[in-house]
Amino acid sequence: MPKLSRRGLLATLPALAVFPRAALAQRAEGAESFAWQPTRVTAHSLSGFSVSEPERREFGPLVFLGGLELQGDLREFGGISSGVIDPDGKGFIAASDQAHWIAGRFVSDSAERLLGIENVRLAPMMAPDGRRMKRTRSFDTEGMTRIGNRLFVSVERVHQILRFEIGPNGPQGRGTLVPTPDEIRRLGVNQGIEALGTLPSRSHHAGSLIAVAERAPDGQPSERIPGWIISGTQSSAFSVQRSGDFDITDLNFLPGGDMLILERRFSPFWGVAFRIRRIPLARIVPGAVLDGETLIEANMAYHIDNMEVLMIHRASDGRAILTLMSDNNFSILQRNIALRFAYRE
């Protein structure tokens, strides 16, 4: 490289002084590139839950209330990995595993049967530094829970939990890092916090976050899936008993307080399956190994896919309404599915 003369160097200094300001201006401009974008989503009703018995409605303690296959006209629609639902069972906010917000409303009748979807819109999730999270290492968003006007989202691979404010139009602005236990950062790269929830008022740890990994990290007993109760800078550990090669994908709480865990199993030969287990709230304490009864287990003999989202609201008649959604991994071989069940506790 030729050397600059003193005169040449002096001539270059003004340009060098301007460059950082220009770069900062571009970054500031990028930091404000948050906007909601409407998308058209087509919903095709499923004939039933069971492939061979489409008229069947009862599956153990759960009653099938309809299902939809969803197709959006934007490529960012899909990969749905977590979500929360409004008390009326219609409005929802979800996240894709490529760091996009997905908001919309379910269409249902007075019996809570799932009929369609409307007013769907998308927006990029924003990292603490103002960049779109999809362009950072914090792109693999998996778990979600809501506390008041705040959403908490877990990010796999980098093992973070971020807090977002909810404005009049939905989530807005940059995420803020939430303190997490050091042990979380020792989870496997693709085995991080998959399920995130908020302990209900009847818990001794009411209002605390509860976070559960997808599976145990390498080198630890595979039958113990680690979890944490997180309150501010304080945390305590517990574990979930793993069985049947199922991994955890989400959790939520029934109106009565007990916890439901959504789990998934994948086999190259048998395909996917999902399971829901119920765990009494009183058992969720530091040091516990949690296990519970199975409410439902379904494989490819049913209209399912990679089920990763479990949202719960209470119907006017007191039933708990479970709305499940799938992560299609943005693959043409998989489907975005929404399923709804009623469960009387």
C-alpha positions, 0 to 999 in steps of 0.5 A: 500500500502506498504511504500518504504524505503529510499533506495527503494525510491532513487532507484525509482527516476531515473525511475520517472525521465525518465517517463515524458520524455517517455510520452512527446516523445510518445505525440510528436510522436503522434503529427506528425501522420498526413497522407493522405490516399487514399480511393476508392469511388464508385459513382452511378448516380441518375436517376433524382432529383424527384423520380416520375418524373426522367426526370424533370430538372427544379425546380423553378429557379434551373436546376438539373445537376445530382446527385451521391450516394457515397460509400467509402471503408474506414469507415471514409468516410461519415458524410460529414458536410461542404466543399469548392470547387475550382473555376473550380467546380472539386476539393473540400475539405470537413470535416466529423462530426467526424473530418476527412478531405475528399478531392477529385475531381468531374468529370463533363462535359462542361455543369457542369453535375455531372458524378462522383468522383475521387482521394478521400483521407482522413486525420485526423484533428489535434487539437492545442495540436497535438492530433487527434481531433476525440480523443478530445472534439473537434470532431464534426466539422460542418462549413467550409470556405476558405480565401486564403490558410487558412481554417476555421472550426467550432466545435459544442459542444465545440463552437470553430472556428479553422484555418488550413493552406493549403499546396501543398497537402491540409490542413496540421498541427494543428488547431489554435483557432480563437477568438469568441464572448462569446455568442457563448459558450452559445449555446446549446450543439448540436446547435452550429455554423453549418454554416460558411462563408466569407463575399464577397468584396461587403459587408461593412464587406468584409473578415469577417467571418460570423457564424450562429448557427443551431438553437436558444439556449434553453430559447431564442425565437426559431424563431430567430437563432443567428449569428455573423460577426467576424473580428479579436477580434471584433464581432457583432450579427444578427439573421436569421428568422426561419420558418417551423421548419427548422434548418440551416446547411450551408451558402454560397455566390453567385458570385453576392454577395447574401447569400444562406442558406441551411436548414434542417427539420427532422420529425420521421414521414415525414423524412427529407427535405431541403430548400435553401433561398436567402438573399440580401447581403445588409441586412447582417448588425449588428442587422438585422433579416435576411429572404429571398425568397425560391429558392427550398424546397424538401422532401422525394419525391426527392432523398435527405438525410440529406443535410448539405453542400452547395458549389458554383462556377461560370460556364464559362457561368456565371451561379452559380453552387450549389453542395450539399452534405449530412451527412449520420451520418455513418448510414446504413439507410442513404446515402452520396449524392451529388446533383448539380444545376445551378442557373442564378442569 
